[in-house]
Amino acid sequence: MSQSATKLPPAEAGASAESAPSKKRVLVVDDFDDAREMYAEYLEFAGFQVETARNGAEAVEKAQDASPDIILMDLSLPVMDGWEATRLIKQDSRTRDIPVMALSGHVLAGSENHAKEAGADEFVAKPCLPQDLENKIRNMLKPSKAKDKP
């Protein structure tokens, strides 16, 4: 019984959503294990397919390899910060059209503008309730909000 509350293996998850449109893929980037896991588990529960990364360099690599539909990017990261990772993602022809939602607990005057200058499409102050984050993700992924694709 408690097994049903755990994550489904990919085969079972796909079988339950056969008639539904394919799951949107979210890349959650955060160096704090608790935050990354909490957002990932909530978004999986909400019906998203989730990849995670612990630093900016890993985020850039996973954005190129996994082609997520959206990236949640913490800005304060080790190895490569979220600002630089976002710049690299937005400069790469393979990943530039992926929306990036910048997340930061360091909300200072100008933080949102700096995030958008780095290429972020949205800025969210942490802590953010998972349901509020889910709503922002769904709004960003609506077809009317999507950039024109060839």
KOLROMAR-189259 format. One record per residue: x, y, z of N, C-alpha, C in turn. Coordinates in Angstrom, 3 decimals. Layout:
N
+----------+----------+----------+----------+----------+----------+----------+----------+----------+
!     n.xx !     n.yy !     n.zz !    ca.xx !    ca.yy !    ca.zz !     c.xx !     c.yy !     c.zz !
+----------+----------+----------+----------+----------+----------+----------+----------+----------+
!        X !        Y !        Z !        X !        Y !        Z !        X !        Y !        Z !
...
+----------+----------+----------+----------+----------+----------+----------+----------+----------+
//
This chain:
150
+----------+----------+----------+----------+----------+----------+----------+----------+----------+
!     n.xx !     n.yy !     n.zz !    ca.xx !    ca.yy !    ca.zz !     c.xx !     c.yy !     c.zz !
+----------+----------+----------+----------+----------+----------+----------+----------+----------+
!    0.820 !   -1.202 !    0.000 !    0.000 !    0.000 !    0.000 !    0.855 !    1.253 !    0.000 !
!    1.875 !    1.289 !    0.839 !    2.738 !    2.457 !    0.809 !    3.523 !    2.511 !   -0.491 !
!    3.650 !    1.393 !   -1.180 !    4.330 !    1.369 !   -2.461 !    3.631 !    2.275 !   -3.473 !
!    2.302 !    2.358 !   -3.421 !    1.567 !    3.168 !   -4.393 !    1.834 !    4.660 !   -4.210 !
!    2.308 !    5.055 !   -3.022 !    2.594 !    6.456 !   -2.780 !    3.991 !    6.853 !   -3.267 !
!    4.813 !    5.871 !   -3.586 !    6.158 !    6.184 !   -4.057 !    6.133 !    6.490 !   -5.545 !
!    7.255 !    6.974 !   -6.044 !    7.343 !    7.297 !   -7.464 !    7.174 !    6.043 !   -8.303 !
!    6.460 !    6.189 !   -9.399 !    6.274 !    5.070 !  -10.322 !    7.498 !    4.922 !  -11.198 !
!    7.873 !    3.693 !  -11.521 !    8.932 !    3.534 !  -12.512 !    8.460 !    4.125 !  -13.837 !
!    9.364 !    4.562 !  -14.700 !    8.978 !    5.229 !  -15.958 !    7.967 !    4.450 !  -16.786 !
!    8.082 !    3.131 !  -16.866 !    7.146 !    2.343 !  -17.676 !    5.729 !    2.466 !  -17.133 !
!    5.594 !    2.373 !  -15.809 !    4.261 !    2.471 !  -15.221 !    3.720 !    3.886 !  -15.334 !
!    4.576 !    4.876 !  -15.154 !    4.120 !    6.263 !  -15.254 !    3.604 !    6.542 !  -16.658 !
!    4.294 !    6.061 !  -17.661 !    3.868 !    6.272 !  -19.044 !    2.574 !    5.564 !  -19.341 !
!    2.383 !    4.378 !  -18.777 !    1.167 !    3.616 !  -19.035 !   -0.048 !    4.341 !  -18.472 !
!    0.101 !    5.011 !  -17.321 !   -1.049 !    5.676 !  -16.713 !   -1.430 !    6.940 !  -17.475 !
!   -0.517 !    7.480 !  -18.266 !   -0.779 !    8.732 !  -18.978 !   -0.849 !    8.520 !  -20.486 !
!   -1.150 !    7.302 !  -20.906 !   -1.130 !    6.978 !  -22.328 !   -2.029 !    7.890 !  -23.156 !
!   -3.256 !    8.149 !  -22.679 !   -4.186 !    8.954 !  -23.453 !   -3.947 !   10.452 !  -23.268 !
!   -3.188 !   10.820 !  -22.223 !   -2.896 !   12.227 !  -21.958 !   -1.743 !   12.685 !  -22.848 !
!   -1.647 !   14.003 !  -23.066 !   -0.517 !   14.503 !  -23.829 !    0.779 !   14.164 !  -23.090 !
!    1.900 !   14.147 !  -23.806 !    3.162 !   13.784 !  -23.166 !    3.471 !   14.777 !  -22.046 !
!    4.130 !   14.274 !  -21.025 !    4.448 !   15.107 !  -19.870 !    5.457 !   16.177 !  -20.246 !
!    5.256 !   17.353 !  -19.704 !    6.219 !   18.434 !  -19.901 !    7.432 !   18.148 !  -19.025 !
!    8.619 !   18.444 !  -19.569 !    9.869 !   18.164 !  -18.870 !   10.392 !   19.430 !  -18.200 !
!   10.693 !   19.309 !  -16.901 !   11.199 !   20.427 !  -16.115 !   12.590 !   20.071 !  -15.596 !
!   13.537 !   20.978 !  -15.761 !   14.863 !   20.821 !  -15.176 !   14.918 !   21.720 !  -13.951 !
!   15.067 !   21.113 !  -12.768 !   15.143 !   21.848 !  -11.501 !   16.620 !   21.941 !  -11.105 !
!   17.117 !   23.167 !  -11.008 !   18.524 !   23.387 !  -10.682 !   18.622 !   24.102 !   -9.339 !
!   19.172 !   23.409 !   -8.352 !   19.346 !   23.994 !   -7.020 !   20.432 !   23.216 !   -6.305 !
!   21.336 !   23.912 !   -5.622 !   22.408 !   23.226 !   -4.916 !   21.977 !   22.705 !   -3.546 !
!   20.855 !   23.177 !   -3.014 !   20.356 !   22.676 !   -1.735 !   19.500 !   21.442 !   -1.982 !
!   19.957 !   20.311 !   -1.469 !   19.272 !   19.039 !   -1.696 !   17.797 !   19.103 !   -1.331 !
!   17.483 !   19.672 !   -0.157 !   16.091 !   19.705 !    0.295 !   15.196 !   20.483 !   -0.662 !
!   15.651 !   21.648 !   -1.100 !   14.843 !   22.471 !   -2.010 !   14.677 !   21.765 !   -3.351 !
!   15.777 !   21.252 !   -3.890 !   15.739 !   20.571 !   -5.196 !   14.798 !   19.368 !   -5.142 !
!   14.937 !   18.558 !   -4.101 !   14.104 !   17.361 !   -3.990 !   12.637 !   17.706 !   -3.741 !
!   12.382 !   18.731 !   -2.921 !   10.999 !   19.118 !   -2.633 !   10.301 !   19.600 !   -3.909 !
!   10.963 !   20.481 !   -4.668 !   10.355 !   20.959 !   -5.911 !   10.201 !   19.820 !   -6.912 !
!   11.216 !   18.970 !   -7.021 !   11.160 !   17.856 !   -7.977 !   10.016 !   16.906 !   -7.636 !
!    9.899 !   16.531 !   -6.377 !    8.835 !   15.597 !   -5.987 !    7.455 !   16.212 !   -6.187 !
!    7.309 !   17.489 !   -5.832 !    6.009 !   18.135 !   -6.018 !    5.648 !   18.196 !   -7.502 !
!    6.604 !   18.581 !   -8.342 !    6.320 !   18.708 !   -9.772 !    6.049 !   17.348 !  -10.409 !
!    6.738 !   16.298 !   -9.957 !    6.434 !   14.951 !  -10.454 !    5.015 !   14.564 !  -10.057 !
!    4.644 !   14.849 !   -8.824 !    3.284 !   14.573 !   -8.343 !    2.258 !   15.339 !   -9.182 !
!    2.629 !   16.555 !   -9.614 !    1.727 !   17.407 !  -10.412 !    1.684 !   16.983 !  -11.879 !
!    2.470 !   15.961 !  -12.247 !    2.381 !   15.429 !  -13.599 !    3.513 !   15.791 !  -14.544 !
!    4.557 !   16.414 !  -14.022 !    5.699 !   16.764 !  -14.860 !    6.748 !   15.661 !  -14.811 !
!    7.554 !   15.596 !  -15.852 !    8.741 !   14.743 !  -15.860 !    9.877 !   15.654 !  -15.412 !
!   10.642 !   15.233 !  -14.399 !   11.622 !   16.126 !  -13.793 !   13.039 !   15.573 !  -13.877 !
!   13.957 !   16.437 !  -14.272 !   15.404 !   16.203 !  -14.204 !   15.923 !   17.196 !  -13.177 !
!   17.041 !   16.870 !  -12.539 !   17.616 !   17.803 !  -11.576 !   19.099 !   18.020 !  -11.856 !
!   19.590 !   19.166 !  -11.392 !   21.010 !   19.495 !  -11.477 !   21.391 !   20.229 !  -10.199 !
!   22.662 !   20.035 !   -9.780 !   23.146 !   20.625 !   -8.526 !   23.956 !   21.907 !   -8.715 !
!   24.370 !   22.191 !   -9.947 !   25.169 !   23.392 !  -10.182 !   24.943 !   23.872 !  -11.611 !
!   25.478 !   25.046 !  -11.912 !   25.239 !   25.646 !  -13.218 !   25.828 !   24.867 !  -14.380 !
!   27.026 !   24.299 !  -14.191 !   27.655 !   23.528 !  -15.267 !   26.816 !   22.298 !  -15.601 !
!   26.328 !   21.624 !  -14.565 !   25.470 !   20.452 !  -14.767 !   24.160 !   20.869 !  -15.435 !
!   23.653 !   22.044 !  -15.091 !   22.410 !   22.540 !  -15.688 !   22.570 !   22.769 !  -17.185 !
!   23.679 !   23.371 !  -17.586 !   23.923 !   23.624 !  -19.010 !   23.997 !   22.293 !  -19.759 !
!   24.728 !   21.339 !  -19.203 !   24.868 !   20.021 !  -19.838 !   23.516 !   19.316 !  -19.962 !
!   22.734 !   19.338 !  -18.876 !   21.430 !   18.663 !  -18.918 !   20.450 !   19.385 !  -19.832 !
!   20.551 !   20.702 !  -19.931 !   19.680 !   21.445 !  -20.851 !   19.971 !   21.008 !  -22.285 !
!   21.241 !   20.800 !  -22.605 !   21.623 !   20.379 !  -23.954 !   21.213 !   18.932 !  -24.222 !
!   21.384 !   18.063 !  -23.228 !   21.117 !   16.630 !  -23.419 !   19.645 !   16.253 !  -23.304 !
!   18.941 !   16.850 !  -22.342 !   17.567 !   16.430 !  -22.043 !   16.506 !   17.287 !  -22.717 !
!   16.871 !   18.445 !  -23.266 !   15.924 !   19.367 !  -23.896 !   14.645 !   19.540 !  -23.083 !
!   14.769 !   20.079 !  -21.853 !   13.563 !   20.278 !  -21.048 !   12.645 !   21.331 !  -21.661 !
!   11.387 !   21.329 !  -21.238 !   10.431 !   22.324 !  -21.719 !   10.600 !   23.645 !  -20.968 !
!   11.155 !   23.559 !  -19.742 !   11.389 !   24.745 !  -18.923 !   12.483 !   24.422 !  -17.913 !
!   13.211 !   25.453 !  -17.498 !   14.282 !   25.285 !  -16.511 !   14.000 !   26.193 !  -15.325 !
!   14.027 !   25.615 !  -14.115 !   13.951 !   26.391 !  -12.880 !   15.378 !   26.535 !  -12.398 !
!   15.925 !   27.739 !  -12.441 !   17.343 !   27.966 !  -12.198 !   17.572 !   28.798 !  -10.949 !
!   18.110 !   28.154 !   -9.900 !   18.576 !   28.908 !   -8.744 !   19.740 !   29.753 !   -9.234 !
!   19.888 !   30.956 !   -8.723 !   20.942 !   31.836 !   -9.219 !   22.242 !   31.702 !   -8.442 !
!   22.148 !   31.286 !   -7.179 !   23.324 !   31.158 !   -6.333 !   23.737 !   29.686 !   -6.300 !
!   24.674 !   29.311 !   -7.196 !   25.074 !   27.916 !   -7.364 !   26.589 !   27.787 !   -7.320 !
!   27.081 !   26.598 !   -6.933 !   28.527 !   26.356 !   -7.004 !   28.964 !   26.004 !   -8.424 !
!   30.239 !   25.909 !   -8.647 !   30.892 !   25.558 !   -9.909 !   30.657 !   26.652 !  -10.949 !
!   29.402 !   26.856 !  -11.327 !   29.017 !   27.941 !  -12.236 !   27.696 !   28.474 !  -11.692 !
!   27.613 !   29.782 !  -11.462 !   26.366 !   30.310 !  -10.891 !   25.236 !   30.305 !  -11.924 !
!   24.037 !   30.511 !  -11.442 !   22.853 !   30.472 !  -12.300 !   22.810 !   31.585 !  -13.323 !
!   23.453 !   32.714 !  -13.010 !   23.510 !   33.824 !  -13.959 !   24.263 !   33.385 !  -15.213 !
!   25.468 !   32.827 !  -15.006 !   26.304 !   32.410 !  -16.133 !   25.676 !   31.230 !  -16.875 !
!   25.104 !   30.285 !  -16.112 !   24.450 !   29.131 !  -16.746 !   23.308 !   29.603 !  -17.644 !
!   22.530 !   30.565 !  -17.162 !   21.421 !   31.096 !  -17.961 !   21.952 !   31.773 !  -19.222 !
!   23.021 !   32.566 !  -19.087 !   23.620 !   33.220 !  -20.257 !   24.041 !   32.182 !  -21.300 !
!   24.721 !   31.121 !  -20.847 !   25.199 !   30.088 !  -21.771 !   24.036 !   29.361 !  -22.442 !
!   22.992 !   29.070 !  -21.673 !   21.810 !   28.393 !  -22.225 !   21.156 !   29.267 !  -23.285 !
!   21.058 !   30.551 !  -23.029 !   20.394 !   31.467 !  -23.960 !   21.260 !   31.805 !  -25.176 !
!   22.570 !   31.576 !  -25.097 !   23.459 !   31.827 !  -26.236 !   23.594 !   30.611 !  -27.150 !
!   23.174 !   29.455 !  -26.682 !   23.327 !   28.207 !  -27.434 !   22.082 !   27.974 !  -28.293 !
!   22.275 !   27.776 !  -29.586 !   21.141 !   27.597 !  -30.502 !   20.291 !   26.372 !  -30.139 !
!   20.890 !   25.395 !  -29.467 !   20.138 !   24.190 !  -29.074 !   19.215 !   24.433 !  -27.890 !
!   19.517 !   25.440 !  -27.075 !   18.774 !   25.624 !  -25.829 !   18.166 !   27.009 !  -25.655 !
!   18.429 !   27.923 !  -26.573 !   18.013 !   29.318 !  -26.360 !   16.506 !   29.506 !  -26.226 !
!   15.707 !   28.613 !  -26.810 !   14.254 !   28.772 !  -26.744 !   13.617 !   28.140 !  -25.512 !
!   14.424 !   27.521 !  -24.669 !   13.885 !   26.926 !  -23.433 !   13.664 !   28.053 !  -22.430 !
!   12.424 !   28.215 !  -21.944 !   12.188 !   29.254 !  -20.936 !   12.958 !   28.947 !  -19.652 !
!   13.555 !   29.986 !  -19.070 !   14.283 !   29.855 !  -17.812 !   13.580 !   30.712 !  -16.768 !
!   13.200 !   30.067 !  -15.654 !   12.615 !   30.769 !  -14.520 !   13.697 !   30.861 !  -13.447 !
!   14.195 !   32.070 !  -13.203 !   15.234 !   32.285 !  -12.204 !   14.608 !   32.269 !  -10.815 !
!   15.249 !   31.537 !   -9.896 !   14.802 !   31.463 !   -8.508 !   15.916 !   31.994 !   -7.623 !
!   15.582 !   32.871 !   -6.688 !   16.616 !   33.380 !   -5.804 !   16.063 !   33.761 !   -4.449 !
!   16.831 !   33.416 !   -3.423 !   16.498 !   33.832 !   -2.065 !   17.125 !   35.177 !   -1.749 !
!   18.019 !   35.642 !   -2.617 !   18.688 !   36.931 !   -2.438 !   17.965 !   37.969 !   -3.286 !
!   16.870 !   38.480 !   -2.747 !   16.061 !   39.414 !   -3.530 !   16.447 !   40.832 !   -3.142 !
!   17.297 !   41.402 !   -3.950 !   17.745 !   42.773 !   -3.750 !   17.174 !   43.631 !   -4.875 !
!   17.201 !   44.926 !   -4.664 !   16.749 !   45.823 !   -5.729 !   17.554 !   45.531 !   -6.983 !
!   16.881 !   45.338 !   -8.082 !   17.557 !   45.083 !   -9.339 !   17.783 !   43.606 !   -9.651 !
!   17.521 !   42.703 !   -8.702 !   17.748 !   41.269 !   -8.943 !   16.946 !   40.768 !  -10.136 !
!   15.688 !   41.169 !  -10.208 !   14.846 !   40.716 !  -11.317 !   15.386 !   41.235 !  -12.648 !
!   15.782 !   42.510 !  -12.683 !   16.330 !   43.073 !  -13.924 !   17.615 !   42.373 !  -14.329 !
!   18.492 !   42.085 !  -13.362 !   19.743 !   41.385 !  -13.666 !   19.466 !   39.986 !  -14.199 !
!   18.485 !   39.311 !  -13.613 !   18.139 !   37.961 !  -14.084 !   17.632 !   38.018 !  -15.522 !
!   16.805 !   39.008 !  -15.819 !   16.277 !   39.123 !  -17.186 !   17.369 !   39.535 !  -18.167 !
!   18.318 !   40.356 !  -17.718 !   19.452 !   40.718 !  -18.572 !   20.297 !   39.484 !  -18.899 !
!   20.377 !   38.531 !  -17.958 !   21.129 !   37.294 !  -18.178 !   20.374 !   36.351 !  -19.114 !
!   19.092 !   36.650 !  -19.349 !   18.308 !   35.830 !  -20.271 !   17.132 !   35.116 !  -19.639 !
!   16.947 !   35.273 !  -18.331 !   15.820 !   34.617 !  -17.675 !   14.502 !   35.194 !  -18.196 !
!   13.527 !   34.315 !  -18.353 !   12.219 !   34.733 !  -18.852 !   11.293 !   35.158 !  -17.716 !
!   11.608 !   34.708 !  -16.516 !   10.769 !   34.981 !  -15.344 !   11.681 !   34.996 !  -14.128 !
!   11.276 !   35.709 !  -13.072 !   12.040 !   35.760 !  -11.827 !   11.093 !   35.467 !  -10.678 !
!   11.485 !   34.545 !   -9.793 !   10.661 !   34.178 !   -8.645 !   11.517 !   34.235 !   -7.392 !
!   11.010 !   34.916 !   -6.370 !   11.709 !   34.988 !   -5.089 !   11.452 !   33.711 !   -4.299 !
!   12.518 !   33.190 !   -3.669 !   12.388 !   32.028 !   -2.788 !   12.343 !   32.550 !   -1.363 !
!   11.656 !   31.881 !   -0.459 !   10.925 !   30.639 !   -0.722 !    9.644 !   30.899 !   -1.496 !
!    9.276 !   29.917 !   -2.277 !    8.062 !   29.984 !   -3.088 !    7.287 !   28.699 !   -2.844 !
!    6.013 !   28.816 !   -2.601 !    5.215 !   27.610 !   -2.399 !    5.215 !   26.777 !   -3.675 !
!    5.353 !   25.458 !   -3.540 !    5.376 !   24.606 !   -4.731 !    4.164 !   24.806 !   -5.639 !
!    2.980 !   25.001 !   -5.062 !    1.785 !   25.187 !   -5.891 !    1.872 !   26.485 !   -6.690 !
!    2.408 !   27.545 !   -6.077 !    2.580 !   28.808 !   -6.800 !    3.585 !   28.639 !   -7.935 !
!    4.655 !   27.893 !   -7.666 !    5.658 !   27.618 !   -8.693 !    5.047 !   26.819 !   -9.837 !
!    4.251 !   25.810 !   -9.499 !    3.567 !   25.008 !  -10.522 !    2.684 !   25.897 !  -11.399 !
!    1.933 !   26.804 !  -10.774 !    1.059 !   27.698 !  -11.543 !    1.862 !   28.589 !  -12.489 !
!    2.994 !   29.110 !  -12.024 !    3.839 !   29.942 !  -12.880 !    4.403 !   29.126 !  -14.045 !
!    4.811 !   27.887 !  -13.762 !    5.332 !   27.011 !  -14.817 !    4.255 !   26.767 !  -15.864 !
!    3.055 !   26.406 !  -15.416 !    1.967 !   26.128 !  -16.363 !    1.644 !   27.366 !  -17.203 !
!    1.664 !   28.541 !  -16.591 !    1.416 !   29.779 !  -17.347 !    2.506 !   30.025 !  -18.383 !
!    3.749 !   29.768 !  -18.011 !    4.855 !   29.978 !  -18.960 !    4.814 !   28.973 !  -20.106 !
!    4.257 !   27.800 !  -19.872 !    4.221 !   26.762 !  -20.897 !    2.965 !   26.795 !  -21.758 !
!    2.049 !   27.712 !  -21.460 !    0.841 !   27.830 !  -22.282 !    1.248 !   28.197 !  -23.700 !
!    0.576 !   27.621 !  -24.702 !    0.934 !   27.918 !  -26.098 !    0.948 !   29.410 !  -26.416 !
!    0.063 !   30.177 !  -25.809 !    0.013 !   31.613 !  -26.113 !    1.256 !   32.318 !  -25.608 !
!    1.929 !   31.747 !  -24.621 !    3.136 !   32.348 !  -24.069 !    4.391 !   31.843 !  -24.761 !
!    4.276 !   30.744 !  -25.485 !    5.454 !   30.138 !  -26.120 !    5.960 !   31.016 !  -27.245 !
!    7.259 !   30.981 !  -27.416 !    7.862 !   31.734 !  -28.519 !    7.573 !   30.992 !  -29.812 !
!    7.506 !   31.743 !  -30.904 !    7.265 !   31.120 !  -32.210 !    8.428 !   30.178 !  -32.526 !
!    8.072 !   28.969 !  -32.932 !    9.077 !   27.987 !  -33.314 !    8.891 !   27.636 !  -34.767 !
!    9.977 !   27.388 !  -35.492 !    9.856 !   27.090 !  -36.931 !    9.108 !   25.810 !  -37.192 !
+----------+----------+----------+----------+----------+----------+----------+----------+----------+
//
